[in-house]
């Protein structure tokens, strides 16, 4: 074990050494961050399957064919032929927090347009909303992976990745159960508005995560300087 520790100190940068990682705020609060990361995409899953939950009703009341109904999924899918890649580049260029906030706003705008289409019985507006929704949605999943891989370095990373894959599916389950019920009572507008409000709620989680991550990053920078100074005093840091 002692030999391994020496090798780590000689080979690994300070940021990846176990002694440093054990003292980081990221390790201490990683499960709180994981809960936030899992929660902020529940709205994505809740709204994604709106067309499936109300397929017959959409086809009948909007007087569209099955193939035209399918455009609601095509509109979502087409931007995501390239958005995960472009989203990844944005996350690298402007930072995870900033990019995540931008894509969350885009997601809410898309669901907002979809909701307006429901209130006005305008299928074309709903279609545009699905395109905008798709632009924001998949890129937010890229943000999930980026945050989890940052907080779970060397610590339960497979667990973190599995949690962000399964927990948000609660949104699909709840959405599939509630959407037909709300539609039967109130129609398309209020039904789609419910999804918009869920997305806005998830956006507040993103804002909370933004602030929390900023605070943790600041604290870890301070801890890194303390750790580096401690190693210098012990004569263990060679520059």
Secondary structure as GFF3:
##gff-version 3
##sequence-region A 1 239
A	DSSP	alpha_helix	2	11	.	.	.	ID=ss1
A	DSSP	three_ten_helix	14	16	.	.	.	ID=ss2
A	DSSP	alpha_helix	18	22	.	.	.	ID=ss3
A	DSSP	alpha_helix	25	28	.	.	.	ID=ss4
A	DSSP	alpha_helix	30	39	.	.	.	ID=ss5
A	DSSP	alpha_helix	42	48	.	.	.	ID=ss6
A	DSSP	alpha_helix	50	53	.	.	.	ID=ss7
A	DSSP	alpha_helix	55	61	.	.	.	ID=ss8
A	DSSP	alpha_helix	66	69	.	.	.	ID=ss9
A	DSSP	alpha_helix	71	79	.	.	.	ID=ss10
A	DSSP	alpha_helix	83	94	.	.	.	ID=ss11
A	DSSP	alpha_helix	96	120	.	.	.	ID=ss12
A	DSSP	alpha_helix	123	151	.	.	.	ID=ss13
A	DSSP	alpha_helix	157	166	.	.	.	ID=ss14
A	DSSP	three_ten_helix	167	169	.	.	.	ID=ss15
A	DSSP	alpha_helix	170	186	.	.	.	ID=ss16
A	DSSP	alpha_helix	188	233	.	.	.	ID=ss17
###
